[in-house]
Amino acid sequence: MAALGTQALSLLSSGVLKAPGSSSTSRCSAIGSFCGLRGDVGKVVAAPVRQCASKGSCVVVASREEEEEEEELVGGVSRRRVLAGAAGGALALGGALGDQGVALADETVSSWEQVTLPVDAGVVLLDMAFVPDQPDRGFLLGTRQTLLETKDAGRSWNSRSIPSAEDEDFNYRFNSISFQGKEGWIIGKPAILLHTSDGGENWERIPLSIRLPGNPVIIRATGPQSAEMVTDEGAIYVTSNNGYNWKAAVEETVSATLNRTVSSGISGASYYTGTLNTVNRSPAGDYVAVVSRGNFFLTWEPGQPYWQPHNRTSARRIQNMGWRADGGLWLAVRGGGLLVSRGTGVTEDFDEQKIPSRGFGILDVGYRSKDEAWAAGGSGILLRTTDGGKSWVRDRVADQIAANLYAVKFIDNKGFVLGNDGVLLRYLG
């Protein structure tokens, strides 16, 4: 059984789960609960975080594995592919029109500034979070075991290290971080889970089983001593006792659900063998996920036993999806297209936006309010709307940055854009 756990597992004794409504049994798909190790076994000890000696940027020769890692983007398109595909399109358009035939309007004064970071040139920034009880203190994650800390609301950053993560020969990719009060969680790949109860001063490692179904891709602190973790195979786990025990929130992985419902009418779902490429959680706890091939998407709401698959409405494959500030969905497709759902909640009805992306793929959209949003993507494209998406203008701050912009984060009154090659933009307002 591919159940998540640690060395102390609490699994179904038979190891076989019979799917509801099915006459056959399924192995390696059922999701069981597990018990976390927190000092009783192996003496998991909280270790103080120490500051790295190196504070300057340097250029290193990446290994083949690191080059492949840099190619893997949140939106599923590599930097090389985006730049190569955009070169011809940009020449054809002559920079005068967007891919929807919309005249390019530019911001005359940029709302962003680039922040210098003490990281290697090839680092891809993936996620960030601030400590609610200390709003100027935050952490920034990335590939190559990158962990940075700020104490001035993101104006400057220092490298940090976690000794318990450096004792092994792995070069972890820290994927996701979340705080509730002073309690925080970090997950990464290969599977690693870190926890702090003092705002990041000390981190302890909670071991995960090698039988974890997939790699952890997102974690969210949901309350005191509580968190929710999702893997790229669709396993969802929740804890309410500070990580001592975790309980499965879904009954099986995405592949098991899709292969059990091959007549669901979802294009591309039959004989599914892929993973989730992007996963985004709403403030209400609902999830939307895009499969690795981008040919359909899935949703999950608390209380549902399985992920629900949905057909895409566009002929182009999906890059990423997320939640708008009003509770609706946005959907980015390859070639620079952006669609928004009609109304709020989960639906398959979307309307395409007229957005001057110039053919560069949109990789993420972040909302400051119901009316103001920013879209970021390949080759430094950065677009803004202040009317709920009716019109978009281009911010030229990233035009000279040869980087893909993966994520847009607005946290309280702070805003950031995360990219590859250690690119971080800070919102000036």
C-alpha positions in Angstrom: 0.0 0.0 0.0 1.3 3.4 -0.9 0.3 5.0 2.3 2.1 8.0 3.8 3.8 7.5 7.1 6.9 7.4 9.2 8.6 4.5 10.9 5.6 4.2 13.1 2.8 3.5 10.6 -0.9 3.1 11.2 -2.1 1.3 8.1 -4.9 -1.0 7.0 -4.0 -4.5 8.0 -4.9 -6.1 4.8 -3.0 -3.7 2.6 -5.8 -3.9 0.0 -8.6 -1.4 -0.4 -11.8 -2.2 -2.2 -13.0 0.9 -4.0 -16.6 1.9 -3.4 -18.8 0.9 -6.2 -16.2 -1.4 -7.7 -16.0 -5.2 -7.8 -12.2 -5.2 -7.9 -9.6 -4.4 -5.3 -6.8 -1.9 -5.8 -3.3 -2.1 -4.5 -0.9 0.8 -4.0 -3.7 3.4 -4.2 -5.4 3.5 -0.8 -4.4 6.3 1.5 -3.9 5.5 5.2 -3.2 7.6 8.3 0.1 7.7 10.0 1.8 8.7 13.3 4.5 11.2 13.3 7.8 10.8 15.2 8.2 13.7 17.6 11.0 12.9 20.0 9.8 9.5 21.2 11.6 7.5 18.5 15.0 8.4 17.3 15.0 11.6 19.5 13.9 14.2 17.0 15.4 17.3 18.5 14.7 20.9 17.6 17.9 22.4 16.2 18.7 26.1 16.1 18.8 27.7 12.7 22.2 29.2 12.0 23.2 31.8 9.5 25.2 30.9 6.5 28.7 32.5 6.1 28.2 33.2 2.5 26.2 36.3 1.7 27.3 37.1 -1.9 26.0 35.8 -5.1 28.1 33.4 -7.1 27.9 31.6 -10.4 28.2 27.8 -10.3 28.3 25.1 -13.0 25.1 23.2 -12.6 25.0 19.5 -12.7 22.7 17.7 -15.2 20.2 17.1 -12.4 20.2 20.8 -11.5 19.7 21.8 -15.1 16.7 19.5 -15.4 15.4 20.9 -12.2 15.7 24.5 -13.5 13.8 23.4 -16.6 10.9 22.2 -14.4 8.6 25.2 -13.9 5.4 25.6 -11.8 3.5 26.2 -15.0 4.9 23.1 -16.7 6.9 25.1 -19.4 10.7 25.4 -19.3 12.5 28.8 -19.5 14.2 27.6 -22.7 10.9 26.6 -24.2 9.2 29.8 -23.3 12.0 32.0 -24.7 12.4 29.9 -27.9 8.7 29.9 -28.6 8.3 33.5 -27.9 11.1 34.7 -30.1 9.3 34.0 -33.4 6.0 35.3 -32.0 7.5 38.5 -30.8 9.1 39.2 -34.3 5.8 38.4 -36.0 3.8 40.7 -33.8 6.5 43.4 -33.9 5.7 44.3 -30.3 2.7 46.2 -31.3 -0.2 43.9 -30.5 -0.9 41.2 -27.8 -1.9 37.7 -28.7 -5.5 38.7 -28.4 -5.2 41.7 -30.8 -5.0 44.2 -27.9 -2.8 47.2 -28.1 0.0 47.0 -25.5 -0.5 49.6 -22.8 2.5 50.1 -20.5 2.8 51.5 -17.0 4.9 54.6 -17.1 6.1 54.2 -13.5 6.9 50.7 -12.2 5.2 49.4 -9.1 8.0 46.9 -8.4 11.7 46.8 -7.6 14.1 43.9 -7.8 15.7 42.7 -4.6 19.2 41.4 -4.5 19.4 38.0 -2.9 22.4 36.0 -1.6 21.7 32.9 -3.8 23.4 31.1 -6.6 22.5 32.1 -10.2 20.5 29.0 -11.0 18.2 29.0 -8.0 14.4 28.9 -8.7 12.3 30.6 -6.0 9.2 28.7 -5.2 7.3 30.0 -2.2 7.3 32.4 0.7 5.4 33.2 4.0 5.5 35.8 6.8 5.1 35.2 10.5 1.7 36.7 11.5 2.9 37.5 15.0 6.0 39.2 13.5 4.8 40.7 10.3 8.2 42.0 9.2 9.7 38.5 9.5 9.4 36.1 6.6 11.0 33.2 4.9 11.7 32.5 1.2 12.1 29.0 -0.3 13.6 27.6 -3.5 15.6 24.9 -5.2 19.1 23.8 -4.1 17.9 23.8 -0.4 17.4 27.6 -0.5 16.0 29.1 2.7 16.2 32.9 3.2 14.9 35.1 6.0 13.9 38.7 6.2 13.3 40.8 9.3 12.4 44.1 7.4 9.3 43.1 5.4 11.3 41.8 2.4 13.7 44.7 1.7 16.7 42.5 2.5 17.3 38.8 3.0 19.9 36.6 4.7 20.7 33.0 3.9 19.7 30.5 6.6 20.3 26.8 7.0 18.6 23.9 8.9 21.2 21.5 10.3 18.8 18.5 10.3 18.3 18.9 6.6 22.1 19.2 5.9 23.1 15.9 7.6 22.1 14.0 4.4 23.5 13.9 0.9 20.2 15.3 -0.6 19.9 18.7 -2.2 16.4 19.4 -1.1 13.9 21.5 -3.2 11.8 23.4 -0.6 8.4 23.6 -2.2 6.0 25.2 0.3 5.9 27.1 3.6 3.0 28.3 5.8 2.5 30.0 9.2 -0.3 30.3 11.7 0.8 32.5 14.6 4.4 31.5 15.4 3.8 27.9 14.2 5.2 27.1 10.7 5.6 24.2 8.3 8.0 23.5 5.4 7.8 20.6 2.9 10.1 19.7 0.1 11.4 17.1 -2.4 12.8 14.5 -1.7 10.1 14.1 0.9 10.9 16.3 3.9 8.7 17.9 6.5 9.9 20.6 8.9 8.1 22.3 11.8 8.6 25.3 14.0 6.7 26.6 17.0 8.7 29.8 17.6 8.4 31.7 14.4 11.3 30.0 12.7 14.0 30.4 15.3 14.2 26.6 15.6 13.0 23.9 13.2 12.5 20.2 13.9 12.2 17.5 11.3 9.3 15.1 11.2 10.3 11.9 9.4 8.2 10.8 6.4 7.9 7.2 5.1 9.4 6.2 1.8 6.0 4.8 1.0 4.5 8.3 0.9 2.3 8.3 -2.3 4.1 11.0 -4.2 6.1 14.1 -3.3 4.8 16.8 -0.9 3.9 19.9 -3.0 1.9 22.1 -0.7 1.3 22.6 3.0 -0.9 25.0 4.8 -1.1 25.8 8.5 -4.8 25.7 9.3 -5.0 26.5 13.0 -3.2 25.8 16.4 -1.2 22.6 16.0 -3.0 22.0 12.7 -1.9 21.7 9.1 -2.9 20.2 5.8 -0.4 18.6 3.3 -0.9 17.5 -0.3 1.3 15.3 -2.5 1.6 15.4 -6.3 -0.4 12.1 -6.5 -3.3 13.8 -4.8 -2.9 12.4 -1.3 -4.2 14.9 1.3 -3.3 14.6 5.0 -4.4 16.7 8.0 -3.0 16.9 11.5 -4.6 18.5 14.6 -2.0 17.6 17.2 1.1 19.3 16.1 2.1 16.5 13.7 1.9 13.6 16.2 -0.7 12.0 14.0 -1.9 12.6 10.4 -5.2 11.5 8.9 -6.0 11.0 5.3 -8.7 13.4 3.9 -9.2 11.5 0.7 -9.7 7.7 0.2 -7.3 7.2 -2.7 -4.9 8.8 -5.1 -5.9 10.7 -8.2 -4.7 7.9 -10.5 -6.8 5.3 -8.6 -9.9 7.5 -8.8 -9.5 8.2 -12.6 -8.7 4.6 -13.5 -11.7 3.5 -11.5 -14.0 5.9 -13.4 -12.8 5.5 -17.0 -16.2 6.3 -18.3 -16.3 9.6 -16.6 -16.3 11.6 -19.9 -13.2 13.5 -18.9 -10.8 13.9 -21.9 -7.4 12.4 -21.1 -8.5 10.8 -17.8 -8.6 7.2 -19.0 -5.6 5.1 -18.0 -4.1 8.1 -16.3 -0.6 7.7 -15.0 0.6 11.3 -14.4 0.9 13.5 -11.4 -0.4 16.9 -10.3 1.6 19.7 -11.9 0.2 22.6 -9.8 -2.0 22.7 -6.7 -3.7 25.8 -5.2 -5.8 26.1 -2.1 -8.5 28.7 -1.4 -8.9 30.4 2.0 -12.0 28.2 2.5 -9.9 25.1 2.1 -11.0 24.1 -1.4 -8.3 22.9 -3.9 -7.9 23.2 -7.7 -5.1 21.1 -9.4 -3.8 20.8 -12.9 -2.5 17.5 -14.1 1.0 17.2 -15.6 -0.1 17.1 -19.2 -2.5 20.0 -18.8 -5.4 18.3 -20.5 -7.9 18.5 -17.6 -8.1 19.8 -14.0 -9.4 18.5 -10.7 -11.1 20.0 -7.6 -11.6 18.9 -4.1 -13.7 20.3 -1.2 -13.5 19.3 2.4 -15.6 16.3 3.1 -15.4 14.8 -0.5 -13.9 11.3 -0.5 -12.3 11.8 -4.0 -10.9 14.4 -6.3 -13.4 15.5 -8.9 -12.1 15.7 -12.5 -13.2 18.4 -15.0 -12.8 19.0 -18.7 -10.9 22.1 -19.9 -12.9 24.6 -21.9 -9.9 25.7 -24.1 -8.3 23.8 -26.9 -4.9 24.8 -25.4 -3.4 22.9 -22.5 -3.7 24.4 -19.0 -0.6 25.9 -17.5 -1.9 26.8 -14.0 -5.1 27.5 -12.1 -6.0 29.4 -9.0 -8.6 31.3 -7.0 -9.7 34.8 -7.5 -10.3 37.2 -4.6 -14.1 36.9 -5.1 -14.0 33.1 -4.9 -14.0 32.3 -8.6 -11.3 30.6 -10.6 -8.7 31.8 -13.1 -7.2 29.5 -15.7 -4.0 30.1 -17.7 -3.4 28.2 -20.9 -0.3 27.8 -23.1 0.4 30.6 -25.5 -0.3 33.4 -23.1 -4.1 32.9 -22.7 -6.0 33.7 -19.5 -9.6 32.7 -18.7 -11.8 33.5 -15.7 -14.8 31.5 -14.5 -18.3 32.8 -14.6 -19.4 33.5 -11.0 -17.8 31.9 -8.0 -17.1 28.4 -6.9 -16.2 25.4 -9.0 -17.4 25.4 -12.6 -16.3 24.5 -16.2 -17.7 27.7 -17.7 -14.9 30.2 -18.4 -14.5 33.4 -20.4 -11.3 34.3 -22.1 -9.7 37.6 -21.1 -8.1 40.1 -23.6 -4.6 40.2 -22.2 -1.5 41.6 -23.9 0.8 38.7 -23.0 2.6 38.8 -26.5 2.4 35.0 -26.6 4.5 34.5 -23.4 2.9 31.9 -21.1 1.1 33.2 -18.0 2.4 31.1 -15.0 0.6 32.7 -12.1 -2.0 35.4 -11.1 -2.1 37.1 -7.7 -4.9 39.3 -6.4 -4.5 42.3 -4.2 -8.3 42.9 -4.2 -11.3 41.9 -6.2 -10.4 44.5 -8.8 -6.6 44.6 -8.8 -4.6 41.6 -9.9 -1.2 40.9 -11.4 -0.3 38.2 -13.9 3.3 37.0 -14.3 4.9 34.6 -16.7 7.6 33.7 -19.2 10.4 36.1 -20.2 9.6 38.5 -17.4 6.1 39.4 -18.5 4.2 41.3 -15.8 0.7 42.6 -16.3 -1.8 44.5 -14.1 -5.6 45.0 -14.0 -7.4 47.4 -11.8 -10.9 46.7 -13.1 -11.4 43.0 -12.4 -9.7 41.9 -15.7 -11.6 44.1 -18.2 -8.3 45.7 -19.2 -4.6 44.9 -18.6 -1.4 47.0 -18.8 2.2 45.9 -18.8 4.7 46.8 -16.2 8.1 47.1 -17.8 10.2 46.5 -14.7 11.0 42.9 -15.8 11.6 43.6 -19.5 15.4 43.5 -19.0 15.3 40.4 -16.7 16.0 37.2 -18.6 13.9 35.1 -16.2 10.5 33.4 -16.0 8.3 34.7 -13.2 6.6 31.8 -11.5 4.5 33.1 -8.6 2.8 36.3 -7.5 2.3 36.6 -3.7 0.3 39.3 -1.8 0.5 38.8 1.9 -1.3 41.5 4.0 0.1 44.8 2.6 3.2 43.2 1.1 3.6 41.9 -2.5 6.3 39.8 -4.2 7.0 38.1 -7.5 9.2 35.0 -7.5 11.2 33.8 -10.5 14.1 31.7 -11.6 17.8 32.7 -11.4 17.1 34.1 -7.9 14.8 36.9 -9.2 12.6 38.5 -6.6 10.5 41.6 -7.1 9.0 43.6 -4.3 5.8 45.6 -4.6 6.1 49.3 -4.0 2.5 50.2 -4.3 
